[in-house]
Amino acid sequence: MADVVDLRGWGWRHPGRAAWAVRGLDLRVERSESVLLAGPSGSGKSTVLLGIAGLLDRSGGGESEGALRVDGAAGIVFQDPETQLVMARAGNDVAFGLENRCVPTAEIWPRVHEALSGVGFPYPDDHPTSALSGGEKQRLAFAGVFALGADILLLDEPTANLDDDGARLVRSLIRQARERGSTIVLVDHDVDAARPLVDRVVPLAPIPDVAIPEPATRPLPGAALVTARDAAFGYPGAEGLALDGIDIEVRAGEALALTGRNGSGKSTLALLLAGLLRPARGNVTGADGAALARLPASTLVRRVGTVFQDPEHQFVRGRADDELMVGPLRIGATPDAARARAAELLERLRLAPLAAANPFTLSGGEQRRLSVATALATDPPLLVFDEPTFGQDRVTYAELVVLLRAARDAGRGIVVATHDRALIRALADREVRLEAGRAA
């Protein structure tokens, strides 16, 4: 069979970076073959997918070497699905690609509805994309790619933000695509789960196996750091409430896991508890009884450290080390103290070689670790994380878990919105499962 993807000595260096993201890569993928790219966070897996998709641009200062040839139309599901949603309504977003491919008008909406149904999208086609959870955006991104009927499917961590049902559905869709003869290049840190979906595994670098140490005995939780009473919240343009009647308390020295299906309200509740959304009804208060959402930013940053579901939404500087200095400087640390704190966190989270890198050029896993570091930088009493282990290899996963447990054991309250059962077992003291915006 002829190769449909052929990379020979291929490499790419991102603009402004001294180190190459990938270099000297030889990769040949035959037509109708499925391949898993494996390797540690930052080994260049996502860069390879972007190269195959033709989305790396040298005009911005990037540099390539070697040869890359692709025979066929490629469709990609990005690591962050929000970056590929372009329309305000779900159905229009799926139709957008078909319209750009000049598909006959009479064929577009039947294909849109078929694709939305195939990925288990739970809303009508006029549902606002702004009101979707991260996992729901992932399903919608999949629908857009499947509707196009691309010859080559490029999938970057396609199940990472999905609940168990969604992950099973996506794996079923990948199997169906294989049976139809699609060529698939998949990136996934969960090699064991992904292996049955592919013909072979291509390691870009070795992946060591690291065990997470058992947690130590620790004191009982202390005083409440945040309390929600009859809290409700609704998004503009969406029908009904995203959250309704929430009563939750998070104490010093305990870790609370927020779980539930995609769209159940986990991320919204995390933002409410972090003081970043104002409840439509009820209240969310800190240890002193003050409404968190009414506090000025300079006060809130001392109390709560937050990691968003999409880490790039919180980056405000052009260098990773400068990003980590923002919080400490804002609460009054000297430049030397802020710089020392940044260096400590970069080292701890294996980001020290990337201190001068632009946060937006980091891999998804590196961005996630940097966002965790920004939350820790001001040493706040409450930490709120949305899927903190997304995109991590075994080494960085274990280090993140140990770091979060150390923060909890030192008396910080931790809230994690997650689908990661291994993280829940390793870290959480309590679990609150949400169903349709209510605590089950």
C-alpha positions in Angstrom: 0.0 0.0 0.0 1.2 3.5 -0.7 2.0 5.8 2.2 -0.6 8.5 2.8 1.6 10.3 5.3 5.3 10.4 4.8 7.8 12.3 7.1 11.5 12.0 6.4 14.0 13.6 8.8 11.2 16.1 9.6 11.5 18.7 12.3 9.8 21.8 13.5 11.0 24.7 15.8 8.4 27.0 17.2 8.9 30.8 16.8 11.2 32.2 19.5 12.2 28.8 20.8 15.8 27.6 20.8 15.0 23.9 21.1 13.2 22.0 18.4 9.7 20.6 19.2 10.5 17.6 16.9 13.6 16.8 15.0 14.8 14.0 12.7 11.4 12.2 12.6 10.8 9.4 10.1 7.2 8.4 10.0 5.3 6.6 7.3 1.6 5.8 7.6 -0.1 3.7 5.0 -3.6 4.3 3.7 -6.3 2.9 6.1 -3.7 2.4 8.8 -4.2 3.6 12.4 -1.2 4.8 14.4 -0.8 5.9 18.0 1.9 8.6 18.7 3.1 8.1 22.2 5.6 10.0 24.4 6.0 12.2 27.4 4.4 15.6 27.6 6.3 18.1 25.4 7.8 15.4 23.1 6.2 16.9 20.0 3.1 14.7 19.5 0.7 17.6 18.9 3.3 19.4 16.7 3.4 16.3 14.4 -0.4 16.4 14.1 -0.4 20.1 13.2 2.3 19.5 10.7 0.3 16.7 9.0 -2.7 18.9 9.0 -0.8 21.7 7.3 -1.3 24.1 10.2 2.3 25.1 11.0 3.2 28.4 9.4 6.9 29.5 8.8 5.9 33.0 8.0 5.6 33.7 11.8 9.2 32.7 12.5 8.8 28.9 12.8 11.5 26.7 11.2 11.1 23.3 9.5 13.5 20.8 8.1 13.3 17.5 6.3 10.3 16.5 4.1 6.6 16.1 4.9 4.1 14.7 2.3 0.4 14.1 2.8 -1.8 12.4 0.2 -5.4 13.2 1.0 -7.6 15.6 3.0 -7.0 15.7 6.7 -9.4 16.6 9.5 -8.1 17.3 13.0 -9.7 17.4 16.4 -7.4 19.7 18.5 -6.3 19.1 22.0 -8.4 22.1 23.0 -11.7 21.8 21.1 -12.7 25.4 21.7 -10.0 26.5 19.3 -11.9 25.0 16.4 -15.4 26.1 17.2 -16.2 29.2 15.1 -19.9 29.6 15.1 -22.4 30.7 17.7 -24.8 27.7 17.2 -23.8 24.0 17.3 -25.4 23.0 14.0 -23.9 26.0 12.1 -20.5 25.1 13.5 -20.7 21.6 12.0 -22.1 23.1 8.7 -19.3 25.6 8.5 -16.7 23.1 7.2 -19.1 21.6 4.7 -20.0 25.0 3.3 -16.3 25.8 2.9 -15.9 22.6 1.0 -18.7 23.7 -1.3 -20.9 20.7 -0.4 -24.3 21.0 -2.2 -26.8 22.8 0.0 -29.3 20.0 0.0 -26.7 17.6 1.5 -25.4 19.9 4.3 -28.0 19.7 7.0 -28.7 15.9 6.6 -24.9 15.4 7.1 -24.9 17.9 10.1 -27.8 16.0 11.8 -26.2 12.6 11.1 -22.8 13.8 12.6 -24.4 15.3 15.7 -26.4 12.2 16.3 -23.4 10.0 15.7 -21.3 11.6 18.5 -24.2 11.7 21.0 -24.6 15.5 21.0 -27.3 16.0 23.6 -28.8 19.4 22.3 -30.7 20.7 19.3 -28.6 22.1 16.5 -29.4 25.7 17.5 -27.9 25.3 20.9 -25.3 28.1 21.7 -21.7 26.8 21.6 -20.8 29.3 24.3 -23.0 27.3 26.7 -21.3 24.0 26.2 -19.0 22.2 28.6 -15.5 21.2 27.6 -16.6 17.6 26.9 -19.6 18.8 24.9 -17.3 21.0 22.8 -15.2 18.0 22.2 -18.1 16.0 20.9 -19.1 19.0 18.6 -15.5 19.2 17.3 -15.7 15.5 16.5 -19.0 16.0 14.7 -17.5 18.7 12.5 -14.6 16.4 11.4 -16.8 13.4 10.9 -19.3 15.4 8.8 -16.5 16.3 6.4 -15.6 12.7 5.7 -11.9 13.4 5.8 -9.6 10.8 4.4 -7.1 11.2 7.3 -8.3 11.7 10.9 -5.9 13.5 13.3 -7.0 13.1 16.9 -5.2 14.9 19.7 -6.2 13.4 23.1 -9.8 12.9 21.9 -11.2 11.5 25.1 -9.3 13.6 27.7 -12.3 15.9 28.6 -15.0 13.3 28.2 -17.0 11.4 30.8 -16.9 7.6 30.7 -19.9 7.3 28.3 -18.5 10.0 26.0 -15.1 8.3 26.0 -16.6 4.9 25.1 -18.7 6.6 22.3 -15.6 8.3 20.8 -13.6 5.1 20.9 -16.6 3.4 19.1 -16.5 6.2 16.5 -12.8 5.7 16.0 -13.4 2.0 15.5 -16.1 2.8 12.9 -13.8 5.1 11.1 -11.2 2.4 10.9 -13.8 0.0 9.5 -14.7 2.6 6.8 -11.0 2.7 5.8 -10.0 6.0 7.3 -6.3 6.7 8.0 -6.0 7.6 11.7 -3.1 9.3 13.6 -4.0 9.4 17.3 -2.3 11.0 20.2 -3.2 9.7 23.7 -1.3 9.4 27.0 -3.5 6.4 28.0 -1.6 3.9 25.8 -3.4 0.9 27.3 -6.8 2.3 26.4 -5.8 3.5 23.0 -3.8 0.4 21.9 -6.9 -1.6 20.7 -7.8 1.2 18.4 -4.6 1.2 16.4 -2.4 -1.0 14.3 0.8 0.1 15.9 2.3 2.5 18.4 5.1 4.9 17.4 7.0 6.2 20.5 8.5 9.7 20.0 10.4 9.3 23.3 10.5 6.7 26.1 7.8 6.8 28.7 9.0 5.7 32.2 6.5 4.0 34.5 6.2 5.9 37.8 4.2 4.8 40.8 2.3 7.4 42.9 3.3 6.9 46.5 0.7 6.2 49.1 -0.7 9.2 51.0 0.5 9.9 54.5 -1.7 10.1 57.6 -2.7 13.6 58.2 -4.9 15.8 60.5 -8.7 16.2 60.2 -9.9 19.1 58.0 -10.1 22.5 59.6 -12.4 25.5 59.2 -14.5 26.2 56.1 -12.8 28.2 53.4 -15.7 28.5 51.1 -19.4 27.8 51.6 -22.2 27.7 48.9 -25.8 27.9 50.1 -28.7 27.4 47.6 -26.4 28.6 44.9 -27.8 28.8 41.3 -26.3 30.0 38.0 -27.5 30.3 34.4 -25.6 31.3 31.2 -26.9 34.0 29.0 -28.8 32.6 26.0 -29.1 29.1 27.4 -32.4 27.6 28.6 -32.7 26.9 32.3 -30.1 27.0 35.0 -26.6 25.4 34.7 -26.6 25.0 38.5 -29.5 25.0 40.9 -29.8 24.6 44.7 -26.1 23.9 45.4 -25.1 23.5 49.1 -21.4 22.7 49.5 -18.6 23.5 52.0 -14.9 23.1 51.5 -12.6 23.0 54.5 -8.9 23.6 55.1 -6.9 20.5 54.6 -9.4 18.6 52.5 -9.8 17.8 48.8 -13.2 17.7 47.2 -13.8 16.1 43.8 -16.6 17.4 41.6 -17.7 14.6 39.2 -20.5 14.0 36.8 -21.3 13.7 33.1 -20.2 16.3 30.6 -22.5 19.3 30.9 -23.6 18.4 34.5 -22.2 21.7 35.8 -18.7 20.7 37.2 -16.8 23.6 35.6 -19.5 26.1 36.4 -19.5 25.1 40.1 -15.7 25.2 40.2 -15.8 28.8 38.9 -18.5 29.7 41.5 -16.5 28.3 44.3 -13.4 30.3 43.0 -15.4 33.5 43.2 -15.1 34.0 39.4 -18.9 33.7 38.7 -21.6 35.5 40.7 -24.5 33.3 41.7 -27.9 34.2 40.3 -29.5 33.1 43.5 -28.1 32.1 46.9 -24.5 32.9 48.0 -20.9 31.7 47.9 -18.9 33.1 50.8 -15.3 32.8 52.1 -14.1 32.1 55.6 -15.0 35.6 56.8 -18.5 35.5 55.3 -17.7 37.9 52.4 -19.2 37.1 49.0 -16.2 35.9 47.0 -17.5 37.2 43.6 -17.7 40.8 45.0 -14.1 40.9 46.2 -11.6 42.9 44.2 -9.1 40.9 42.1 -6.2 41.9 44.4 -8.0 40.4 47.4 -9.4 37.3 45.6 -5.9 36.3 44.3 -4.7 36.0 47.9 -7.6 33.7 48.8 -8.1 31.5 45.8 -5.8 30.0 43.1 -7.7 28.8 40.0 -6.9 26.5 37.0 -9.3 26.9 34.2 -10.5 24.0 31.9 -8.7 25.8 29.1 -5.3 26.9 30.6 -4.5 29.4 27.8 -7.4 31.6 28.9 -5.5 32.6 32.0 -2.1 33.4 30.5 -1.3 37.1 30.3 2.5 37.3 29.7 4.9 36.3 26.9 7.3 34.2 29.0 6.6 31.3 31.3 8.7 32.7 34.2 7.0 36.1 33.9 3.6 34.4 34.0 4.5 32.9 37.4 5.6 36.3 38.7 2.2 38.0 38.1 0.5 36.7 41.2 3.3 37.2 43.7 3.9 40.7 42.4 0.2 41.5 42.6 0.1 40.6 46.3 3.2 42.7 47.1 6.2 40.4 46.8 9.5 42.0 45.8 10.7 41.2 42.2 13.5 39.0 43.6 11.1 37.0 45.8 8.6 36.7 42.9 11.4 35.5 40.6 12.6 33.0 43.1 9.1 31.6 43.6 8.7 31.3 39.8 12.0 29.4 39.5 11.0 27.1 42.3 7.7 26.2 40.6 9.3 25.8 37.2 11.8 23.4 38.5 9.2 21.4 40.5 6.9 21.0 37.5 9.7 20.2 35.0 9.3 23.4 33.2 12.6 25.1 34.0 14.0 24.6 30.4 10.9 26.5 29.2 11.3 29.5 31.5 11.7 31.9 28.5 9.2 30.2 26.3 5.9 31.9 25.3 3.1 30.0 27.2 1.0 29.8 24.1 3.7 27.8 22.3 3.8 25.1 25.0 2.2 21.7 24.6 -1.1 21.1 26.1 0.4 19.2 29.0 3.0 21.9 29.6 0.4 24.6 29.5 -1.6 22.6 32.1 1.4 22.3 34.5 2.1 26.0 34.0 -1.5 26.9 34.9 -1.2 24.8 38.0 2.0 26.6 38.9 0.2 30.0 38.6 -2.5 28.8 41.0 0.2 27.8 43.5 2.4 30.9 43.1 0.6 33.1 45.7 0.2 30.2 48.2 -3.5 30.8 48.6 -5.6 28.8 51.2 -8.0 27.5 48.5 -7.1 25.9 45.2 -9.7 25.2 42.5 -8.6 23.0 39.6 -10.6 22.0 36.4 -9.1 18.8 35.0 -5.6 19.4 36.4 -4.1 16.1 35.1 -5.1 16.6 31.5 -2.3 15.9 29.0 0.2 14.5 31.5 2.6 11.6 31.0 3.2 9.1 33.9 6.1 11.1 35.4 4.4 14.5 35.4 1.1 13.0 36.4 2.7 11.5 39.5 4.5 14.7 40.3 1.3 16.7 40.0 -0.6 14.4 42.4 2.2 14.5 44.9 2.3 18.3 44.7 -1.5 18.7 45.2 -1.4 16.2 48.1 1.4 18.2 49.7 -0.7 21.4 49.4 -3.8 19.7 50.9 -1.7 18.2 53.7 -0.3 21.6 54.5 -3.8 22.8 55.2 -5.0 24.1 51.9 -8.5 23.3 50.6 -8.6 21.8 47.2 -11.5 21.5 44.7 -11.0 19.4 41.5 -13.5 19.1 38.7 -12.5 15.9 37.0 -13.3 12.7 35.2 -10.0 11.1 36.3 -10.9 8.3 38.7 -7.2 7.6 39.5 -6.8 11.2 40.6 -10.0 11.0 42.8 -8.6 7.8 44.5 -5.2 9.4 45.0 -6.3 12.8 46.3 -10.0 13.3 47.1 -11.4 13.1 50.6 -15.0 13.6 49.4 -16.8 13.4 46.1 -19.8 15.4 45.0 -21.5 14.1 41.9 -23.5 16.5 39.8 -26.5 15.6 37.6 -28.2 18.3 35.5 -26.8 21.1 37.7 -27.8 19.6 41.0 -25.8 17.6 43.6 -26.9 14.0 43.3 
